[in-house]
Amino acid sequence: MERLSAIRKNSFISFLLLLLISFDTLSQSSKTSFTLNGYVKYLPSYMDYSFFDKETNHLIHNRLNIRGYYSDNLSLGLEVRNRIYFGDVPTIQGDDGLVNMAFYTVRESNFVINSMVDRFWLKYQKEKIEFSIGRQRVNWGVNTIWNNNDLFNAYNFIDFDYIERPGSDVIRFLYTGDNLSSFELVYMPSKRNGNVIAGMYRINSFGYDFQFLAANYFDDIVIGGGWAGNIKNAGFKGEVSYFIDKNKYKNSLSFSSSLDYSLKNGFYFLGSYLYNSNGFTESNFLSLVNINDNVLSPKNLMPSKHSYLIQVTKPVSPPVNVSLSILYGQGIKLLYISPSINYDINSRIDAGIIGQLFYLDNYGDFKNIVQGYFLQIKYSF
């Protein structure tokens, strides 16, 4: 099996290199253009645990986004995430894609250099049709915080350092029709039991954007949908997915909705609710482990059955913005508080301070179990 995996990996890498060589060859005889952008970020952090030793680590995070355009129809995308950790190095999430494209240049106990290709796709577009193959972001979520329809790239909003969100190794077809309607079909081969094939239909009606999905999703059949619109001046969004277990073990329901509103003085308010039929209803210490997972499942976006979030943001002055997020997991009695302040130094440089406080009821003992403090300095190019 290891030899077969190595052969597949080498074959896939050879295919990607062939694509790059082909683009380079085309560029010598045709009109081909490339763009490059990204950022470099320095993120020192301090973690104070009630049950572990305190930790201090430093992260230098670099991202490179490359696009190659050949004619008006064909394009190639490559995005690489490079991270250097030193100090108390945390556990780094591995590459769960069809092909492992995460690499360690250095891997010591207190110093790590890790690179990961989280986007690499070839795309063809013409008029109303779009076809793409490779590692890419399939964004099916419409809700602000929790995305129950995001079958391919469910993410953890607490992981603020990964704003791009993960990608998936898929074959994707999109047809855009009239009246803002579209149909999307995605196939994802997997190393797990069973592959994924899913369809999404979108339409605009009655002033709302509606979407409907159906999927063969590993061990489940999924049906669901979502909406985005307004109730007077307030934004109103929501998503629901129902997972029918093909093994007739246990069906699951995942639902979320949100309201957001902006005042003339700059205050922005967001309230969101999540229902997870698989969630816990009693105190469970493992809930903190679940909420800190970098990659989640649309069946299990939060460890609690009922979750509530309130977020308030306010620009203090043109370059300064403050924010406060409060999340509560009912039943397990999980409280998460995250204040932050961000300062836009100029068009390319911004800095911020983020706090993350976790409170949890551990079998009758409700207390602060984790305090995290982060300084973020980012240069974009």
Buried (B, 14 or more C-beta within 10 A) or exposed (E): EEEEEEEBBEEBEEEBEEBBEEBEEBBEEEEBEEEEEBBBBBBBBBBBEEEEEEBEBBBBBBBBBBBBBBEEEBBBBBBBBBBBBBBBBBEBBEBBBBBBBBEEEEEEEEEBBBBBBBBBBBBEBEEEEBBBBBBBBBEBBBBBBBBBBBBBBBBBBBBBBBEEBBBBBBBBBBBBEEEEBBBBBBBBEBEEEEBBBBBBBBBBEEEEBBBBBBBBBBBBBBEBBBBBBBEEEBBBBBBBBBBBEEEEEEEBBBBBBBBBBBEEEEEBBBBBBBBBBBBBEEBBEEBBEBBBBBBBBBBBBBBBBBBBBEBBBBBEEEEEBBBBBBBBBBBBBBBBBBBBBBBBEEEEEBBBBBBBBBBBBBEEEEEEBBBBBBBBBBBEE
